[in-house]
Amino acid sequence: MSATRITVFDTTLRDGEQSPGCSMTADEKMHMAHLLDRLGVDVMEAGFPVASEGDFAAVQKIAREIQRPTVAALARATVNDVKRACEALQDARCSRLHIFLATSDIHLQYKLKATRAEALNSARIAVSQAAELVDEVEFSAEDGTRSHFDYLCEMVETVIDAGATTINIPDTVGYMLPEEYGDLIRRLRHSVSKLQDVQLSVHCHNDLGLAVANTLAGVQAGATQIECTINGIGERAGNAALEEIIMAMHVRADRMPYETNIQTKLLCEASRELARAIGFSPQPNKPIVGANAFAHEAGIHQHGVLANPLCYEIMTPESVGASGTLIVLGKHSGRHALQARYADLGYSFTPQELIEIYHRFVELADRKKKIYDQDLIALVTAERHGEKAAAVPASRA
């Protein structure tokens, strides 16, 4: 079976930056844009030009300097938004205007205070205007997963007729379950024949922790573009994490025969650089790029990894640009891991010596959360002198 090509639309610089605490300076945004270019994203959403003069300038600079991927900018379905965003994109090698408009009744009634007919007309006008000014037009049906299905179909048909080249169905509030989302994408493709002529995209939020699962379900249902961010940053609980989607496709290519242009060995670098720019890192147990993603402390796990990494690692650290497997020594560690670490430090023991050292190690680990190499060396010295080893202060590590 030949692999299906999936377009990667990265919105770290727009949706990601909108999340609290994630704003970037112009220089930081430009640095990340160059890194995303090297990473291999196909579409880079650079910002929301009408939001501020700074965002307009950032989008304009990215559009001028970044040549390989398509550069996108966000706009509401208003004449002014479209005009401003198109101005920011005018120097792009390939430009895309991303227009969004809510289609759910709750958003129409309470946020937009508009009727369904009024929203249809606004979308038609905005997309028609944009189609004359940029290379590509993407339309997002905001809160599409909570929209009335027949009306969603009508909106999709309307904007395709007006010139939209990509249709995005966002799970804006992270409400859907994977089976539901996949079914929605399948129903749309079946009900709107014009979708065969454009690209169908998925954009999922993580309010229930299902953004990546929903994105993959959407792709399996026929979507050919994914929208995602580095480290999964984004509004509220965030967006679907680019690194998780990509590595799921790599590891489970047997069930998901998809290919992208992403250079997976740059994933950890992208994660680190984003963390540096916004001032905080992903949680240690974050898949793929978290500090503990390839760390092992439990003795049984350590023994298995030392014997063959495939026992507990379904991808190699090197495949995502991580430094390597980390054997963490603590009270749950076993003799095999301790012996391996001592070997790295240049020590070897008889079986009986190892047993005695190990008992002293466990006693120390019960008193101290983190064991340093200095602690291990002190254990050897204490064992040889029949003394109790003292814990090395963290400040000396």
C-alpha positions, 0 to 999 in steps of 0.5 A: 500500500502506497503512503498518503502524503499529509500536509503539516500546517503548523500554527505554533506562531499563531494559535500557539502564541495566543495561549497565556504566557506563550507570546514571543518577541519579533526576534524569537518569532523569526528564530522559530520560523526559521527552525520550523522551516528546517523542520519541514512544515508545509504551511506556517501560520505566522500570525494574526495581522489585524491583532497588532502592528507587531503581529502585522510586522512579524507576519510581513517579515516571515513572508519575505524571508521564509521561502520554502513553506507556504506562509499563512495569516489568520483573518476573521470574515470581515473586509478589514481583516482580509485586507490587512492580512493580505497586505502582510502576505503580499511578499510571500512566495506562496501565500495563504489567507486563513479565514475563520467564522463560527458555524455553531448555533451557540457561537452564532447566537451569543458571540456573533449575534448573527443568523445562519444566513448572515454568517453564510453571506459574510463567509462568501464575501470574505473568501471571494475577496481573499481569493483575488488577493492571495494564492490559497484560501483556507476556511475554518468553520469555527466550532464545527464539531458542535455545528448542525450538520446540514448547516455545516455542509451548506457553509462548506459548499458556499465557501468552496464556490467562493474560492476556498482551496482548503476546508478546515473542520476544527474541534475548537473546544476539544469536545469530540471523541475520536470515533465521533470526529472520524465519523464527522469527517467521513460524513462530510466527505460523503455529503459534500461532493465538492470536497473532492476538489479541495484539501480537507484539514483537521484542527483539534484542541486538547480540552479532554486530552484527545487532540492527537487521537482526534487528529489521527482519527480525522486523517484516517477518515480522509483528511489530508492536512493536520494543524498542530503546534510544537509541544502542543501549546495553544488556547486553554489546554492546547492544540494537537502536538506536532511531535506526537502526531508525527511519531505516531505515524512513524511508529505505527506506519503499519496501521497509518500509511502516511508520510510527511516532510517532517525531519523527525531528528529536529523534533527535540531541538524544536521543542527546546527552542520553543521552551526557551522562547516562551519561558517554560518547558513541557512537563517531564512526562510529555511524550516524545520530547519530555525530559523523562520520555526516554528515562528509566528508573524501575529496576525491571525496566532498566534491566530490559532496556540494558538488555535490549532497548526495544523492551521498553522503547518503541522508538530510538531517542536518536530518531527524534533528536534526543540525547539517548536513553537515560538510566536514572538511579533511585530507590527503584533501580536494580543491580543491573543498572547500578553495575552498568553505571559503575562500569561507566565510572570505571569500577568493577565488582565481584558478585558479592561486592556488588550485592553489598554495594547495592544494599548500601545504595538502596539505603542511601536512595531511601534517604535521597531522591537523586543519586549523583556520581559523587554519591556512587564513588562515596559508596565505594569508598565507604564500603572499602572502609566499612563506613556509612556513606554520606549523601552528597549535597545537590549544590555539589553536583 
